[in-house]
Amino acid sequence: WLGFQEGVVRSGSYLLENRNLVSRVKFPVHILPAVPVLSGFLGQLIGFLILIIWAGSKGKIYLPNLLFLPIWMILQLGLGLGLAYFLSALGVWVRDIIQLVPVLLMVWMYGTPIFYPANLVPEKFAAVIWLNPLAHLVEAYRRLLLEGGFPDLRSTLYLAGAACLSLVIGGWTFARLRKGIADRI
């Protein structure tokens, strides 16, 4: 969660923080929203490495499952990049969104089974958890790294759809608002 959250939160203000690069004519502005997402993901990779080494030292690592880890990481990056493009472009036009995003992500975190397993959620809230793409991601990471299970195909397809939708909406929003970003900053 922290790797995802760091990238998404920072992306909202990243264009404003790097206004000197945005105003340059030849600088490819479209790479800027990806920087905080990739930076947060790098911290997550280091955490995964430590977890894998720890689990390996305890004899609890499931090597065949690690082959699925890059698939889920790519899906996480897709979801994060789509949100980053959306929020970075919107953050230039609606500056208050920068303060709202951390609050929304905190609410989203508590709606994601990070501190609790998804099977403890009451039936009436199970649909809300199921609609949350990060719930699928967290459960898949938990199954892959801690329980030795393989990811659920439905969860994989759902997260892939959510990542594609996020990339399409984020990319479209960024492309539509990109022309006025340098003037607005």
C-alpha positions in Angstrom: 0.0 0.0 0.0 2.7 2.4 0.9 4.5 2.1 -2.5 1.2 2.7 -4.3 0.1 5.5 -2.0 3.4 7.4 -2.2 3.4 7.5 -5.9 -0.2 8.5 -6.3 0.0 11.3 -3.6 3.1 12.8 -5.0 1.9 12.7 -8.6 -0.9 15.2 -7.8 1.7 18.0 -7.2 4.6 16.7 -9.2 4.0 18.9 -12.3 3.7 22.0 -10.0 6.9 21.1 -8.2 8.7 20.7 -11.5 7.3 23.8 -13.3 10.7 24.7 -14.6 10.8 21.4 -16.7 7.1 21.8 -17.8 7.7 25.3 -19.2 10.6 24.1 -21.4 9.6 23.5 -25.0 11.5 20.3 -25.7 11.0 18.5 -22.4 8.6 15.5 -22.6 6.2 16.5 -19.9 4.3 13.1 -20.2 7.1 11.3 -18.3 6.8 13.5 -15.2 3.8 11.8 -13.6 5.5 8.4 -13.9 8.4 9.5 -11.8 6.8 9.5 -8.3 4.9 6.2 -9.1 8.2 4.5 -10.1 9.9 6.0 -7.1 7.3 4.6 -4.7 7.5 1.3 -6.5 11.2 1.1 -6.1 10.7 1.3 -2.3 8.2 -1.5 -2.6 10.7 -3.6 -4.5 13.2 -3.2 -1.8 10.6 -4.3 0.7 9.7 -7.3 -1.4 13.4 -8.3 -1.6 13.7 -8.1 2.2 10.5 -10.1 2.6 11.6 -12.8 0.1 15.0 -13.1 1.8 13.4 -13.4 5.3 10.8 -16.0 4.0 13.6 -17.9 2.3 15.7 -18.0 5.5 12.6 -19.4 7.4 12.1 -22.0 4.6 8.7 -20.4 3.8 9.3 -19.1 0.3 7.4 -20.7 -2.6 9.6 -20.3 -5.6 7.1 -21.2 -8.3 4.8 -18.5 -7.0 7.4 -15.8 -7.5 7.0 -16.2 -11.2 3.6 -14.6 -10.9 4.9 -11.7 -8.9 5.9 -9.6 -11.9 2.4 -9.9 -13.4 0.8 -8.4 -10.3 3.5 -5.7 -10.1 2.9 -4.7 -13.7 -0.9 -4.5 -12.9 -0.1 -2.4 -9.8 2.1 0.0 -11.9 -0.7 0.3 -14.5 -3.2 1.2 -11.9 -0.9 3.7 -10.2 0.3 5.3 -13.5 -3.3 5.8 -14.7 -4.2 7.5 -11.4 -0.9 9.5 -11.5 -1.7 10.9 -15.0 -5.2 11.8 -14.0 -4.2 13.5 -10.7 -1.2 15.3 -12.1 -3.1 16.9 -14.9 -6.1 17.6 -12.6 -3.8 18.9 -9.9 -2.7 21.8 -12.1 -6.2 22.9 -12.8 -7.8 22.1 -9.4 -5.1 22.7 -6.8 -7.3 21.7 -3.9 -7.2 18.1 -5.2 -3.6 17.9 -3.9 -4.9 18.2 -0.3 -7.9 15.9 -0.9 -6.0 12.9 -2.3 -4.2 11.8 0.9 -7.5 11.8 2.7 -9.2 9.8 0.0 -6.3 7.3 0.0 -6.5 6.9 3.7 -10.2 6.0 3.4 -9.3 3.7 0.5 -6.7 2.0 2.7 -9.2 1.2 5.4 -11.5 -0.2 2.7 -8.7 -2.5 1.6 -8.0 -5.7 3.5 -4.4 -4.8 4.6 -4.8 -5.0 8.3 -7.4 -7.7 8.2 -8.2 -10.6 5.9 -11.0 -10.2 3.4 -12.9 -13.2 4.8 -13.5 -11.3 8.0 -15.5 -8.6 6.2 -19.3 -9.0 6.8 -21.3 -10.2 3.8 -23.1 -6.9 3.4 -19.7 -5.2 2.7 -18.2 -8.0 0.7 -19.3 -6.4 -2.6 -17.5 -3.1 -1.6 -14.3 -5.1 -1.0 -14.7 -7.0 -4.2 -15.1 -3.8 -6.2 -11.9 -2.4 -4.8 -9.0 -3.2 -7.2 -6.4 -2.9 -4.5 -8.2 -5.5 -2.4 -7.5 -7.9 -5.2 -3.9 -6.8 -5.4 -3.3 -7.1 -1.6 -4.9 -10.5 -1.5 -2.8 -11.7 -4.4 0.4 -10.5 -2.8 -0.6 -12.2 0.4 -1.4 -15.5 -1.3 1.8 -15.4 -3.4 4.3 -14.4 -0.8 2.8 -15.5 2.6 0.4 -18.4 1.9 2.0 -20.2 -1.0 -1.1 -20.0 -3.1 -1.5 -19.0 -6.7 -3.5 -15.9 -7.7 -7.1 -16.2 -8.5 -7.8 -15.8 -12.2 -10.9 -13.7 -11.7 -8.9 -11.3 -9.4 -6.2 -11.1 -12.0 -8.6 -10.3 -14.8 -10.5 -7.8 -12.6 -7.3 -6.0 -11.7 -6.1 -6.1 -15.3 -9.4 -4.4 -16.3 -9.1 -1.8 -13.6 -5.5 -1.1 -14.6 -6.4 -0.7 -18.3 -9.4 1.5 -17.4 -7.1 3.6 -15.1 -4.5 4.0 -17.9 -7.1 4.9 -20.5 -8.9 7.5 -18.3 -5.6 8.9 -16.9 -4.0 9.1 -20.3 -7.0 10.7 -21.9 -7.3 13.3 -19.2 -3.6 14.1 -19.3 -3.7 14.4 -23.1 -6.8 16.7 -23.0 -5.4 19.0 -20.3 -1.7 18.8 -21.3 -1.8 21.7 -23.8 -2.7 24.3 -21.1 -0.6 22.9 -18.3 2.5 25.1 -19.0 0.3 28.2 -19.2 -1.6 27.3 -16.1 1.5 26.8 -14.0 
